[in-house]
Amino acid sequence: MLGKKRLVEFIKITNSKFEISNIKKIIIADDLEKQGIGDICVYLHRLRQKLIYLNNPTFSILCRNNAKIDLIKQITKNIDFWNIQFIDNWNHTNFAIYDLLLINGNVIDEMINYLYKNYYTLFLNEQFKASIFINVVTLKNVSQISDKKNIERIMEEINFEFIDSILERNGFPVLSQNASSRALVVNEEERSWANLWLEKTGISTNTSLIILLDITQRREKMLTKKNFAKLISWFCSFDDTKVLLFDETSSNRFSYIFKNQVTDLSSKIIVAEGLSIRETMCLIASKYTKAVIGPCTGLMHLTNDIYTHYLNRKIIEEDELPFLLVYTGYQNKYYNPWHWWDETLVSTIALVKSRGKKKVINLNECPNNQKLLKITLPVKELEAKMLIDFISEK
C-alpha cells in the first residue's frame, strides 16, 4: 500500500511537468465497454478537439474490445487525421515510451495496479515520462457520467485531473460541439457503390429515397411497432417514393410490417440485410437519399457527420441536404437531447406533456436543464400521426 502511495506521488510530480509542446506520442486506455455508435462518434469528436492543439502526435488506442476496435476503424475510414494504432492487450504495450497517457474512469484502478506492478522501478528512477490524466470525452459534465462516484473517489485520492482542465489552464479551451468539426468521409467510390446498389433495387433518378432507422441498443428509444408501421405506410403512399430499412442481422425483423398492411407495400420498401456499418453509411450517403429519420441513435450521428463533410467540401449544396430528423423523449435522469444534437445538422423533436396534452417540440424549445426531465414522455407514447403532422409542415 505504501508503494502505491509513492507511485501516486511520482505521478503527481510527472504531471506537474506537463507541457503541451512536448507531447509527441499519446496512448489512450479505454475499453469502451458502454459506448454504442453514437457514443463513439461523440468520443472521437471530443478526442479530436483535444488533439487538435498538439502538433500531429502519433497516438494509440489501447482497447481490449475487438468489436469496438473494428467499429472505430469502419467509422474513421478515409480520414487521414485518424491514423490510429490499435492495441488490444496491455501486456503488448510499453507505456514508458509515451508522453501522455489518458485513461477512462472504468480502467483507472486497474491501470494504477498495473503500473505499480510493472513500472514502479522506472517511476522510482524518474524514467517514466508520461503524464497521466483522466480522459472522459463523451460528456464533459461529470454529473452525467455513469461511473461518477468511482471517478470522484479516484480524483480525491489520487488528485488526477481531467485533460480538459489541463488544456484550459494552458490556454487551450475544449471547443463547443460544432457541426463543422464533426465530419466522416464516405468517398466518391463508396458513394458510387451505394448508388449502384440502390439502382439494382429499382431506385431511379425520379425516386425519393426515405431512410427510416429502427436500430438501437435500447428499445425505449424506439417507436412502437404499430406506429413505426404507420409511418412507413404514410411515406409509401406517395408516388415515386421508396422507404429503406436496415436489418443488420438478417433476422427478417420487419416481417410484421408486410403482414399487417391492407395494401401490398413490397414494391415500395427496400430492406437492406446483413450490411456492415460501413456499407450502411454508404447507403445513407447516396445521391438518392432525401430524408433520414430515426430515434436518438448512433446511425443518426453517423448521418450528421457524413453530411457535415459533404457540406464542408462543397460536395453538396445546402439545398441538396436531405431532411434529417431525430425524435426523442424521456430515457433516463441523465439524458438531455441538447448534449447530443445541439449545433448539428439534425432537426430534433422531443415528446413532452404540456397542459395535460402530449405534443412534440423542437430542440430550441426544450429547456436545457432538469426541467426537461419533468415534461418529457417516453418515445413509446409518440404516435405516428404526431410525427407525420410535424414532417408535413417541413
C-alpha positions as CSV (number, residue, x, y, z in Angstrom):
1,M,0.0,0.0,0.0
2,L,2.9,2.4,0.8
3,G,4.4,1.6,-2.6
4,K,1.2,2.6,-4.4
5,K,1.0,5.8,-2.4
6,R,4.6,6.6,-3.5
7,L,3.6,5.7,-7.1
8,V,0.8,8.3,-6.9
9,E,3.3,10.9,-5.7
10,F,5.6,10.1,-8.6
11,I,2.6,10.5,-11.0
12,K,1.8,13.9,-9.4
13,I,5.4,15.1,-9.9
14,T,5.4,13.9,-13.6
15,N,2.1,15.6,-14.2
16,S,3.3,18.9,-12.8
17,K,5.9,19.0,-15.6
18,F,3.3,18.6,-18.3
19,E,4.0,20.8,-21.4
20,I,1.8,20.6,-24.5
21,S,4.8,21.3,-26.8
22,N,6.5,18.1,-25.5
23,I,3.7,15.7,-26.4
24,K,4.7,13.6,-29.4
25,K,3.3,10.2,-28.5
26,I,-0.1,9.6,-26.9
27,I,-1.8,6.4,-25.7
28,I,-5.5,6.2,-24.6
29,A,-6.5,3.3,-22.4
30,D,-10.3,2.8,-22.7
31,D,-12.2,-0.5,-23.2
32,L,-15.3,1.5,-24.5
33,E,-17.5,-1.0,-22.6
34,K,-20.7,1.0,-22.6
35,Q,-20.2,3.0,-25.7
36,G,-22.5,2.5,-28.7
37,I,-22.1,4.0,-32.1
38,G,-23.4,7.4,-31.1
39,D,-21.2,7.5,-28.0
40,I,-18.1,6.6,-30.1
41,C,-19.0,9.4,-32.7
42,V,-19.0,12.0,-29.9
43,Y,-16.0,10.3,-28.3
44,L,-13.9,10.7,-31.5
45,H,-15.2,14.2,-32.0
46,R,-14.2,15.4,-28.5
47,L,-10.9,13.5,-28.7
48,R,-10.1,15.3,-31.9
49,Q,-10.9,18.6,-30.2
50,K,-8.2,17.8,-27.6
51,L,-5.6,16.6,-30.0
52,I,-6.1,19.4,-32.5
53,Y,-3.9,21.6,-30.2
54,L,-1.0,19.2,-30.5
55,N,1.5,19.1,-33.3
56,N,0.5,15.9,-35.2
57,P,1.3,13.5,-32.4
58,T,1.2,9.7,-33.0
59,F,-1.4,8.1,-30.9
60,S,-2.6,4.7,-30.0
61,I,-5.9,3.4,-28.5
62,L,-5.5,0.6,-26.1
63,C,-8.8,-1.2,-26.1
64,R,-9.4,-4.8,-25.1
65,N,-12.7,-5.0,-27.0
66,N,-12.0,-6.0,-30.6
67,A,-15.6,-5.3,-31.7
68,K,-15.2,-1.7,-30.7
69,I,-11.8,-1.5,-32.4
70,D,-13.5,-2.8,-35.7
71,L,-16.3,-0.2,-35.2
72,I,-13.8,2.7,-34.9
73,K,-11.9,1.5,-37.9
74,Q,-15.1,1.4,-40.0
75,I,-16.2,4.8,-38.8
76,T,-12.9,6.6,-39.4
77,K,-12.0,5.1,-42.7
78,N,-10.7,7.6,-45.3
79,I,-9.8,10.2,-42.6
80,D,-6.1,11.0,-42.5
81,F,-6.4,12.6,-39.1
82,W,-7.4,9.3,-37.5
83,N,-4.1,7.4,-38.2
84,I,-4.6,5.3,-35.1
85,Q,-2.6,2.4,-33.9
86,F,-4.9,-0.1,-32.1
87,I,-3.6,-2.3,-29.3
88,D,-5.8,-5.0,-27.7
89,N,-3.5,-6.2,-24.9
90,W,-1.9,-4.3,-22.1
91,N,1.0,-6.7,-21.9
92,H,1.9,-5.8,-25.5
93,T,2.3,-2.2,-24.6
94,N,5.4,-0.3,-23.4
95,F,3.8,2.6,-21.5
96,A,7.3,4.1,-20.9
97,I,7.7,5.3,-24.5
98,Y,4.7,7.7,-24.4
99,D,4.5,11.3,-23.4
100,L,0.8,11.3,-22.4
101,L,-1.4,8.5,-21.0
102,L,-5.1,9.2,-21.0
103,I,-7.2,6.7,-19.0
104,N,-11.0,6.5,-18.7
105,G,-12.8,6.0,-15.4
106,N,-13.6,2.4,-15.9
107,V,-10.0,1.3,-16.0
108,I,-8.3,3.8,-13.6
109,D,-8.0,1.4,-10.6
110,E,-6.7,-1.4,-12.8
111,M,-4.2,0.9,-14.5
112,I,-2.7,2.1,-11.2
113,N,-2.3,-1.5,-10.1
114,Y,-0.8,-2.4,-13.5
115,L,1.7,0.5,-13.4
116,Y,2.7,-0.4,-9.9
117,K,3.3,-4.0,-10.7
118,N,5.2,-3.4,-14.0
119,Y,6.7,0.1,-13.9
120,Y,7.4,1.1,-10.3
121,T,11.1,0.9,-10.7
122,L,11.0,3.2,-13.7
123,F,9.0,5.7,-11.7
124,L,11.5,5.4,-8.9
125,N,14.4,6.2,-11.2
126,E,12.5,9.0,-12.9
127,Q,12.5,7.1,-16.2
128,F,8.7,7.0,-16.7
129,K,8.0,10.3,-18.6
130,A,4.3,10.1,-19.4
131,S,1.9,12.5,-17.8
132,I,-1.3,10.7,-16.8
133,F,-4.8,12.3,-16.8
134,I,-8.4,11.2,-16.8
135,N,-10.0,11.2,-20.3
136,V,-13.8,11.4,-20.3
137,V,-14.8,12.6,-23.7
138,T,-18.5,11.6,-24.2
139,L,-19.8,14.2,-21.8
140,K,-17.8,17.0,-20.2
141,N,-20.2,17.3,-17.2
142,V,-19.1,14.8,-14.5
143,S,-22.7,14.6,-13.2
144,Q,-23.7,12.9,-16.5
145,I,-21.1,10.1,-16.2
146,S,-22.4,6.7,-15.1
147,D,-19.2,5.9,-13.0
148,K,-19.3,9.3,-11.4
149,K,-18.7,8.0,-7.8
150,N,-15.7,6.0,-8.9
151,I,-14.1,8.9,-10.7
152,E,-14.8,11.3,-7.9
153,R,-13.2,8.9,-5.4
154,I,-10.1,8.5,-7.6
155,M,-9.8,12.2,-8.2
156,E,-9.9,12.8,-4.4
157,E,-7.4,10.0,-3.6
158,I,-5.0,10.5,-6.4
159,N,-5.6,14.1,-7.3
160,F,-5.9,13.2,-11.0
161,E,-7.3,15.9,-13.3
162,F,-9.3,15.8,-16.5
163,I,-7.3,16.5,-19.6
164,D,-9.9,19.2,-20.4
165,S,-9.0,21.1,-17.3
166,I,-5.3,20.9,-18.1
167,L,-5.8,22.2,-21.7
168,E,-8.0,25.0,-20.5
169,R,-5.4,26.0,-17.9
170,N,-2.8,26.1,-20.6
171,G,-4.9,28.4,-22.7
172,F,-6.5,25.8,-25.0
173,P,-10.2,25.5,-24.1
174,V,-12.0,22.5,-25.4
175,L,-14.2,23.7,-28.3
176,S,-18.0,23.5,-28.4
177,Q,-19.8,20.7,-30.2
178,N,-19.6,22.5,-33.6
179,A,-21.0,20.8,-36.6
180,S,-18.2,21.9,-38.9
181,S,-15.6,19.9,-36.9
182,R,-17.8,16.7,-36.9
183,A,-17.0,15.1,-40.3
184,L,-16.9,11.5,-41.5
185,V,-15.8,10.7,-45.0
186,V,-17.7,8.5,-47.4
187,N,-15.7,8.9,-50.6
188,E,-16.9,9.0,-54.2
189,E,-16.1,5.3,-54.9
190,E,-18.2,4.3,-51.9
191,R,-21.0,6.6,-52.8
192,S,-21.0,5.2,-56.4
193,W,-21.2,1.7,-54.9
194,A,-24.2,2.8,-52.9
195,N,-25.9,4.4,-55.9
196,L,-25.5,1.2,-57.9
197,W,-26.7,-1.0,-55.0
198,L,-29.9,1.1,-54.8
199,E,-30.4,1.2,-58.6
200,K,-30.4,-2.6,-58.6
201,T,-33.4,-2.5,-56.3
202,G,-35.4,-0.3,-58.7
203,I,-34.3,3.2,-57.5
204,S,-34.1,5.7,-60.3
205,T,-33.4,9.4,-60.8
206,N,-37.1,10.3,-60.1
207,T,-37.2,8.3,-56.9
208,S,-37.2,9.9,-53.4
209,L,-35.5,7.6,-51.0
210,I,-36.6,7.9,-47.4
211,I,-34.4,6.1,-44.9
212,L,-36.2,5.2,-41.6
213,L,-33.9,4.0,-38.9
214,D,-35.0,1.5,-36.3
215,I,-31.7,0.3,-35.0
216,T,-30.7,1.0,-31.4
217,Q,-29.4,-0.9,-28.4
218,R,-32.2,0.3,-26.2
219,R,-35.8,-0.4,-27.0
220,E,-37.1,2.7,-25.0
221,K,-35.7,5.0,-27.7
222,M,-37.9,3.5,-30.4
223,L,-41.4,3.9,-31.7
224,T,-43.8,1.0,-31.1
225,K,-44.0,-1.4,-34.0
226,K,-47.6,-0.2,-34.7
227,N,-46.5,3.4,-35.0
228,F,-43.4,2.6,-37.0
229,A,-45.5,0.6,-39.4
230,K,-47.9,3.6,-39.8
231,L,-45.1,5.9,-40.5
232,I,-43.8,3.6,-43.2
233,S,-47.2,3.3,-44.8
234,W,-47.6,7.0,-44.9
235,F,-44.3,7.5,-46.8
236,C,-45.2,4.6,-49.1
237,S,-48.5,6.4,-50.1
238,F,-46.5,8.9,-52.1
239,D,-45.7,8.4,-55.8
240,D,-42.1,7.9,-56.7
241,T,-41.1,7.3,-53.1
242,K,-39.4,4.3,-51.6
243,V,-38.5,3.5,-48.0
244,L,-35.2,1.9,-47.0
245,L,-34.9,-0.1,-43.8
246,F,-31.9,-1.8,-42.3
247,D,-32.0,-5.3,-41.0
248,E,-28.4,-5.6,-39.9
249,T,-28.7,-9.2,-38.5
250,S,-30.8,-10.6,-41.5
251,S,-33.4,-11.7,-39.0
252,N,-36.5,-10.8,-41.0
253,R,-37.4,-8.4,-38.3
254,F,-39.7,-6.3,-40.5
255,S,-42.0,-9.1,-41.5
256,Y,-44.7,-7.7,-39.2
257,I,-44.9,-4.6,-41.5
258,F,-45.8,-6.6,-44.6
259,K,-48.2,-8.9,-42.8
260,N,-50.4,-6.1,-41.3
261,Q,-50.8,-3.9,-44.4
262,V,-54.0,-3.8,-46.4
263,T,-52.1,-2.7,-49.4
264,D,-49.1,-4.7,-50.7
265,L,-46.0,-2.5,-49.9
266,S,-43.3,-4.9,-51.1
267,S,-42.6,-2.8,-54.2
268,K,-42.2,0.4,-52.1
269,I,-40.0,-1.0,-49.3
270,I,-36.3,-1.9,-49.6
271,V,-34.8,-4.0,-46.7
272,A,-31.0,-3.9,-46.6
273,E,-30.0,-7.1,-44.8
274,G,-26.7,-8.0,-43.2
275,L,-24.7,-4.9,-44.1
276,S,-21.7,-3.7,-42.2
277,I,-21.7,-0.3,-40.5
278,R,-19.5,1.0,-43.4
279,E,-21.9,-0.2,-46.0
280,T,-24.9,1.3,-44.1
281,M,-23.0,4.6,-44.0
282,C,-22.5,4.4,-47.8
283,L,-26.3,3.9,-48.5
284,I,-27.1,6.8,-46.2
285,A,-24.8,8.9,-48.3
286,S,-26.3,8.0,-51.6
287,K,-27.4,10.7,-54.1
288,Y,-30.9,9.4,-53.9
289,T,-31.4,10.0,-50.2
290,K,-34.0,12.6,-49.5
291,A,-34.6,12.1,-45.8
292,V,-33.1,10.2,-42.8
293,I,-35.4,9.8,-39.8
294,G,-34.9,7.9,-36.6
295,P,-34.5,7.9,-32.8
296,C,-31.6,9.3,-30.9
297,T,-29.2,6.6,-32.1
298,G,-25.8,6.1,-33.5
299,L,-26.7,5.9,-37.1
300,M,-28.2,9.4,-36.9
301,H,-24.9,10.7,-35.6
302,L,-23.1,9.0,-38.5
303,T,-25.6,10.6,-40.8
304,N,-25.0,14.1,-39.4
305,D,-21.2,13.7,-39.7
306,I,-21.3,12.3,-43.2
307,Y,-23.4,15.2,-44.5
308,T,-21.3,17.7,-42.5
309,H,-18.3,16.5,-44.6
310,Y,-20.3,16.9,-47.8
311,L,-21.3,20.5,-46.9
312,N,-17.8,21.4,-45.8
313,R,-16.2,20.1,-49.0
314,K,-19.0,21.6,-51.2
315,I,-19.8,18.1,-52.5
316,I,-23.5,19.1,-52.0
317,E,-25.1,22.5,-51.6
318,E,-27.3,23.3,-48.6
319,D,-30.4,23.0,-50.6
320,E,-29.4,19.4,-51.5
321,L,-29.1,18.4,-47.9
322,P,-31.6,15.6,-47.0
323,F,-34.2,16.2,-44.3
324,L,-32.6,14.9,-41.1
325,L,-34.8,14.3,-38.1
326,V,-34.4,12.7,-34.7
327,Y,-37.4,12.0,-32.5
328,T,-36.8,11.5,-28.8
329,G,-38.3,11.7,-25.3
330,Y,-37.6,10.6,-21.8
331,Q,-34.8,8.0,-21.5
332,N,-33.2,8.4,-18.0
333,K,-32.5,11.0,-15.4
334,Y,-29.2,12.0,-17.2
335,Y,-30.5,12.2,-20.7
336,N,-30.8,15.6,-22.4
337,P,-31.0,15.9,-26.2
338,W,-29.0,19.1,-26.0
339,H,-25.9,17.2,-25.2
340,W,-26.2,15.2,-28.4
341,W,-27.9,17.3,-31.0
342,D,-27.1,21.0,-30.3
343,E,-25.2,22.6,-33.2
344,T,-25.7,19.7,-35.6
345,L,-27.4,19.5,-39.0
346,V,-30.2,17.4,-37.5
347,S,-33.7,18.7,-36.6
348,T,-34.6,17.3,-33.2
349,I,-38.0,17.0,-31.6
350,A,-39.0,15.7,-28.2
351,L,-42.2,14.3,-27.0
352,V,-43.5,16.3,-24.0
353,K,-46.6,16.8,-21.9
354,S,-47.8,20.4,-21.8
355,R,-51.0,21.5,-20.1
356,G,-52.2,17.9,-19.8
357,K,-51.7,17.1,-23.5
358,K,-48.9,15.3,-25.5
359,K,-47.1,17.2,-28.2
360,V,-43.7,17.4,-29.9
361,I,-41.4,20.4,-29.6
362,N,-38.3,21.4,-31.3
363,L,-34.9,21.3,-29.6
364,N,-34.7,25.0,-29.3
365,E,-38.0,24.9,-27.4
366,C,-36.6,22.3,-24.9
367,P,-35.3,23.6,-21.6
368,N,-31.6,22.8,-21.3
369,N,-31.8,21.8,-17.7
370,Q,-33.6,19.5,-15.2
371,K,-36.9,20.9,-16.1
372,L,-36.8,18.9,-19.3
373,L,-37.0,15.7,-17.3
374,K,-40.3,16.7,-15.8
375,I,-42.0,17.3,-19.1
376,T,-40.6,14.7,-21.5
377,L,-42.5,11.4,-22.1
378,P,-41.2,8.1,-23.3
379,V,-40.9,7.6,-27.1
380,K,-43.2,4.6,-27.0
381,E,-46.0,7.2,-26.4
382,L,-45.1,9.0,-29.6
383,E,-47.9,8.5,-32.1
384,A,-47.2,8.2,-35.8
385,K,-49.7,11.0,-36.5
386,M,-47.7,13.4,-34.4
387,L,-44.6,12.7,-36.4
388,I,-46.4,12.8,-39.7
389,D,-48.0,16.2,-38.8
390,F,-44.6,17.6,-37.9
391,I,-42.9,16.3,-41.1
392,S,-45.8,17.5,-43.3
393,E,-45.1,21.1,-42.2
394,K,-41.5,20.9,-43.3
